[in-house]
């Protein structure tokens, strides 16, 4: 165990934080600031949130920087499975003067938390002109939108 790794517990779970794994995606502190506050020490305070909400946020961590174990009858039981690496699940290609092409098995989680299944190959807009975000509708090509380094 890295000496910088930390664990935080309440009566129901223990959350583990591995700073070397953290990519600072920010889901934790944007979505549940009462519990995950990087301006506070310690930055994780499980007493500030409901266990179900904390688990939801930890499960949405894009890396294994945040994981948790359940505490059952005083015993710790590992309860969340490691997240698969992106390389095992989906591949991304940046198309010159075009979209980001994603190929593999994945689900899009919308802002409201609902899920949208996608085909095994999907094109995501990166120009911002699409009328069907986050998907590419070819608008960049129709509008002649090819900025430098696009």
Backbone bond lengths (Angstrom), bond angles and torsions (degrees), N, CA, C in turn:
res aa  C-N    CA-C-N  psi(-1)  N-CA   C-N-CA  omega(-1)  CA-C   N-CA-C  phi
1 X - - - 1.461 - - 1.522 109.46 -
2 X 1.327 116.17 131.34 1.455 122.67 177.46 1.527 108.76 -65.62
3 X 1.322 117.31 138.01 1.469 120.07 -177.24 1.528 112.77 -64.86
4 X 1.335 118.36 -17.11 1.464 120.92 178.35 1.527 112.32 -86.66
5 X 1.336 117.69 -11.75 1.457 120.49 178.79 1.515 109.89 -66.98
6 X 1.331 115.59 144.40 1.459 121.24 -177.79 1.521 110.06 -131.99
7 X 1.327 115.97 154.74 1.454 122.60 174.96 1.515 108.70 -130.49
8 X 1.330 115.18 141.33 1.461 122.21 -177.90 1.530 107.55 -132.06
9 X 1.331 117.85 133.18 1.466 120.98 -174.39 1.515 112.86 -126.94
10 X 1.336 114.88 151.94 1.452 122.90 162.89 1.530 105.54 -124.89
11 X 1.292 119.90 -162.45 1.470 121.06 -177.96 1.522 113.40 -74.13
12 X 1.340 117.37 -14.55 1.464 120.71 -173.24 1.523 114.91 -113.04
13 X 1.333 117.41 -32.09 1.469 120.28 -177.28 1.523 111.30 -142.59
14 X 1.321 114.43 162.31 1.460 122.58 168.06 1.520 107.02 -121.90
15 X 1.325 116.76 123.66 1.461 122.22 176.93 1.517 107.76 -97.95
16 X 1.325 115.13 131.60 1.461 121.75 178.82 1.529 108.66 -108.19
17 X 1.326 116.59 136.53 1.461 121.73 178.01 1.514 109.02 -121.07
18 X 1.331 115.24 125.50 1.465 122.69 177.84 1.526 107.89 -114.77
19 X 1.332 117.66 96.78 1.460 120.00 -174.88 1.527 114.52 -59.40
20 X 1.314 117.62 -29.52 1.468 119.09 179.92 1.527 112.41 -67.98
21 X 1.336 117.01 -21.37 1.465 121.48 179.67 1.536 111.98 -90.06
22 X 1.326 116.86 -14.34 1.464 121.66 -172.95 1.530 111.38 -72.24
23 X 1.347 116.33 129.14 1.465 121.92 175.88 1.528 110.82 -106.25
24 X 1.317 117.10 8.44 1.465 124.18 177.05 1.529 112.53 56.12
25 X 1.339 115.33 42.86 1.461 120.18 176.38 1.530 110.34 -63.20
26 X 1.329 117.20 -29.13 1.458 121.92 173.19 1.513 115.87 87.12
27 X 1.318 118.30 1.11 1.467 120.00 -179.93 1.516 111.04 -56.72
28 X 1.310 117.39 -42.55 1.467 120.86 -176.04 1.528 111.39 -60.47
29 X 1.313 117.76 -53.82 1.466 117.88 -174.74 1.521 113.56 -81.51
30 X 1.333 118.68 -21.46 1.463 119.49 174.34 1.520 111.17 -74.44
31 X 1.319 116.89 -38.18 1.460 121.53 -173.81 1.530 114.13 -89.70
32 X 1.339 117.65 -27.72 1.471 120.29 -176.11 1.533 109.14 -144.32
33 X 1.323 115.49 63.96 1.464 122.38 -173.92 1.527 112.62 -61.73
34 X 1.342 117.68 -29.50 1.469 119.78 179.63 1.519 111.00 -60.69
35 X 1.321 117.05 -34.69 1.462 121.56 -178.16 1.524 111.58 -92.73
36 X 1.328 116.95 -44.38 1.467 122.59 -175.56 1.532 108.81 -110.04
37 X 1.320 117.00 96.55 1.465 122.10 -176.62 1.520 109.50 -126.37
38 X 1.349 117.82 100.99 1.460 120.37 -176.23 1.529 114.64 -65.42
39 X 1.329 117.97 -11.56 1.461 119.63 177.85 1.531 112.26 -87.80
40 X 1.320 116.62 -3.82 1.462 122.26 -176.82 1.528 109.50 -110.20
41 X 1.317 117.59 153.06 1.468 122.71 173.43 1.508 109.08 -124.56
42 X 1.309 120.98 124.57 1.457 123.61 -8.09 1.525 110.46 -67.97
43 X 1.314 115.91 153.05 1.462 119.95 -172.91 1.528 112.70 -78.10
44 X 1.338 117.56 -16.08 1.469 121.20 176.57 1.528 108.32 -111.44
45 X 1.338 116.26 125.01 1.463 122.28 177.79 1.521 108.20 -131.60
46 X 1.342 116.18 96.87 1.460 120.98 -175.28 1.520 113.43 -65.70
47 X 1.322 117.97 -19.20 1.462 120.34 -179.98 1.531 112.05 -70.43
48 X 1.314 117.32 -11.48 1.462 121.57 -177.24 1.526 113.88 -90.58
49 X 1.341 118.41 1.52 1.461 119.36 -178.01 1.512 112.98 -148.06
50 X 1.314 115.50 164.51 1.458 122.54 175.96 1.529 108.58 -76.21
51 X 1.323 116.05 140.99 1.458 121.05 -177.16 1.529 111.88 -56.62
52 X 1.314 118.56 -41.98 1.470 121.47 -179.35 1.529 111.20 -60.97
53 X 1.331 116.85 -40.73 1.471 120.67 179.08 1.531 110.76 -67.76
54 X 1.316 116.57 -39.01 1.474 120.85 178.73 1.527 109.78 -63.89
55 X 1.334 116.50 -45.79 1.467 120.62 178.67 1.517 110.56 -59.91
56 X 1.328 117.23 -41.87 1.463 121.21 178.97 1.529 110.72 -58.48
57 X 1.313 117.10 -45.60 1.463 120.78 -179.86 1.519 110.85 -66.44
58 X 1.317 117.67 -44.99 1.469 120.95 179.68 1.526 110.04 -60.65
59 X 1.324 117.42 -40.68 1.459 120.92 178.47 1.527 112.23 -64.59
60 X 1.325 116.88 -24.81 1.470 120.33 179.89 1.526 113.38 -89.67
61 X 1.320 117.84 -2.26 1.461 120.83 175.75 1.532 107.73 -61.79
62 X 1.344 118.75 125.91 1.461 120.11 -174.98 1.529 114.31 -73.12
63 X 1.302 117.70 -7.31 1.463 121.81 176.80 1.521 107.59 -128.29
64 X 1.298 117.10 -174.49 1.463 120.56 174.26 1.524 111.06 -92.79
65 X 1.316 117.51 25.68 1.461 120.09 177.32 1.525 110.36 -64.62
66 X 1.315 117.47 -36.42 1.464 122.81 175.66 1.521 108.26 -116.41
67 X 1.314 115.96 125.65 1.457 122.90 173.61 1.522 107.29 -137.18
68 X 1.310 117.17 171.37 1.458 119.36 177.87 1.516 110.52 -146.49
69 X 1.315 114.64 158.66 1.458 123.87 172.00 1.522 106.56 -126.10
70 X 1.318 116.02 143.77 1.472 120.49 174.84 1.520 108.97 -84.16
71 X 1.316 115.59 148.78 1.461 121.48 174.62 1.524 106.91 -108.97
72 X 1.326 116.55 114.01 1.469 122.70 -179.23 1.520 108.46 -118.44
73 X 1.309 117.38 119.74 1.474 122.22 179.54 1.524 112.21 51.50
74 X 1.323 115.61 40.40 1.460 120.43 178.87 1.511 114.72 81.08
75 X 1.351 117.33 -3.83 1.462 121.19 179.61 1.521 110.36 -106.42
76 X 1.318 116.20 142.65 1.458 121.39 178.48 1.515 108.77 -86.87
77 X 1.339 115.52 129.31 1.459 121.80 177.17 1.519 108.18 -126.01
78 X 1.346 116.65 119.91 1.457 120.11 178.16 1.522 108.65 -58.27
79 X 1.344 116.43 130.97 1.450 117.54 -174.90 1.509 114.62 -128.62
80 X 1.312 119.38 -19.76 1.459 115.99 175.88 1.519 109.20 -109.52
81 X 1.300 114.71 139.28 1.455 119.96 -176.83 1.515 109.97 -85.17
82 X 1.333 117.35 149.72 1.456 119.42 178.12 1.524 110.40 -58.38
83 X 1.309 115.45 144.28 1.456 120.19 179.06 1.526 109.04 -78.10
84 X 1.341 118.17 139.44 1.459 118.66 178.46 1.512 110.24 -68.42
85 X 1.304 116.62 149.51 1.460 119.11 177.31 1.515 108.42 -71.53
86 X 1.326 115.98 152.52 1.455 121.03 -178.64 1.522 110.30 -58.56
87 X 1.328 117.05 -37.44 1.456 120.43 -177.60 1.526 111.61 -60.94
88 X 1.330 118.46 -30.84 1.456 121.45 179.13 1.524 111.67 -77.85
89 X 1.304 118.32 -21.28 1.445 121.81 -168.57 1.523 113.91 -108.88
90 X 1.304 117.70 -46.07 1.465 120.74 -172.50 1.529 110.15 -149.04
91 X 1.316 116.00 146.42 1.464 121.96 176.16 1.519 108.86 -115.44
92 X 1.318 116.38 143.15 1.464 121.97 179.37 1.519 109.21 -118.42
93 X 1.336 115.46 139.79 1.461 121.60 174.38 1.518 107.80 -129.57
94 X 1.314 116.55 134.55 1.457 121.50 175.46 1.528 106.89 -92.63
95 X 1.316 116.37 116.12 1.454 120.75 -178.23 1.529 109.01 -85.98
96 X 1.335 116.25 129.81 1.475 119.87 179.99 1.529 108.52 -59.17
97 X 1.314 116.05 129.50 1.464 122.67 -178.31 1.531 112.14 53.07
98 X 1.320 115.37 36.78 1.455 118.70 -178.42 1.512 112.84 -157.75
99 X 1.321 116.13 -160.17 1.464 121.48 -173.12 1.526 113.63 -80.80
100 X 1.329 113.79 178.92 1.459 121.86 168.22 1.525 105.41 -91.57
101 X 1.303 116.45 124.75 1.453 121.61 179.34 1.518 108.51 -98.63
102 X 1.335 117.34 122.48 1.461 122.98 179.02 1.521 108.28 -111.02
103 X 1.336 116.02 130.17 1.455 120.47 -178.94 1.516 109.28 -130.83
104 X 1.315 116.83 125.47 1.452 121.88 179.98 1.517 110.58 145.06
105 X 1.315 115.83 -164.60 1.461 121.16 -179.09 1.530 108.86 -103.28
106 X 1.322 117.21 118.12 1.451 121.24 179.79 1.520 109.84 -159.26
107 X 1.318 115.77 165.95 1.454 123.66 178.12 1.514 107.74 -129.27
108 X 1.304 117.04 141.80 1.466 121.69 176.34 1.519 107.76 -92.90
109 X 1.339 116.20 129.45 1.461 121.85 174.91 1.531 106.67 -101.16
110 X 1.326 115.80 117.28 1.458 120.56 -178.87 1.524 110.98 -77.99
111 X 1.332 116.78 169.05 1.470 122.06 -179.39 1.522 112.47 -55.38
112 X 1.325 116.90 -34.98 1.464 120.07 -177.71 1.533 112.42 -83.01
113 X 1.342 116.46 2.94 1.460 121.07 178.01 1.517 114.27 91.17
114 X 1.329 117.03 -9.19 1.466 119.22 178.13 1.525 109.81 -73.57
115 X 1.317 115.23 157.57 1.447 120.68 -177.77 1.518 110.64 -106.99
116 X 1.319 115.23 146.97 1.451 120.92 175.83 1.515 108.04 -128.44
117 X 1.311 116.01 116.89 1.454 119.82 177.35 1.523 109.08 -75.04
118 X 1.308 115.69 148.08 1.459 121.02 -178.87 1.517 109.17 -129.11
119 X 1.317 115.52 165.84 1.456 121.03 176.51 1.520 109.13 -67.61
120 X 1.316 117.14 171.83 1.463 119.80 179.81 1.522 111.66 -71.27
121 X 1.347 117.21 -17.81 1.468 121.48 173.06 1.517 107.04 -128.57
122 X 1.331 116.71 125.86 1.460 121.83 -176.96 1.514 109.46 -137.76
123 X 1.333 116.75 142.04 1.462 122.26 177.87 1.519 109.58 -104.74
124 X 1.318 116.44 123.03 1.461 122.07 178.38 1.526 109.94 -103.21
125 X 1.334 115.74 135.40 1.455 122.42 179.28 1.518 110.53 -65.55
126 X 1.310 117.41 139.46 1.458 120.41 171.45 1.514 112.27 -127.91
127 X 1.349 116.94 2.81 1.461 119.16 178.19 1.524 112.26 -96.81
128 X 1.336 117.10 -20.15 1.456 120.97 179.83 1.518 114.75 86.51
129 X 1.320 118.43 4.28 1.464 121.22 -178.23 1.523 113.96 -95.12
130 X 1.310 117.91 -11.24 1.457 121.84 -175.24 1.531 111.82 -58.52
131 X 1.321 115.20 139.78 1.471 121.16 173.93 1.525 110.50 -87.73
132 X 1.333 117.10 -0.47 1.460 122.17 -179.25 1.533 110.39 -133.21
133 X 1.355 116.70 55.16 1.466 117.93 -177.80 1.525 111.65 -64.29
134 X 1.297 120.04 148.37 1.466 127.44 8.46 1.519 113.38 -88.28
135 X 1.351 117.32 10.16 1.452 120.38 -175.04 1.528 111.81 -88.22
136 X 1.305 115.56 150.10 1.459 121.53 176.39 1.520 109.03 -78.78
137 X 1.348 115.63 132.94 1.460 119.40 175.50 1.536 111.05 -115.15
138 X 1.333 115.98 12.06 1.468 120.64 178.26 1.515 114.03 80.90
139 X 1.327 117.67 6.37 1.468 121.87 -177.47 1.535 111.56 -58.60
140 X 1.330 116.94 -35.66 1.468 120.34 179.66 1.529 110.39 -58.46
141 X 1.302 117.30 -36.50 1.458 122.11 -179.43 1.525 110.64 -76.23
142 X 1.331 116.32 -41.21 1.460 121.29 -179.54 1.522 111.34 -65.45
143 X 1.342 116.40 -34.71 1.468 121.85 -177.78 1.516 112.28 -90.75
144 X 1.333 117.84 -4.07 1.461 120.53 -177.41 1.519 112.19 67.53
145 X 1.321 116.17 33.64 1.467 122.22 -176.03 1.521 110.01 -88.57
146 X 1.312 116.90 96.63 1.460 121.95 178.67 1.522 109.04 -134.27
147 X 1.349 118.30 75.27 1.470 119.62 179.18 1.521 111.23 -68.07
148 X 1.316 116.14 166.01 1.461 121.33 176.62 1.518 109.15 -55.74
149 X 1.305 117.14 142.38 1.468 124.63 178.53 1.519 113.56 59.29
150 X 1.309 117.77 27.49 1.461 121.09 178.72 1.500 106.69 -90.66
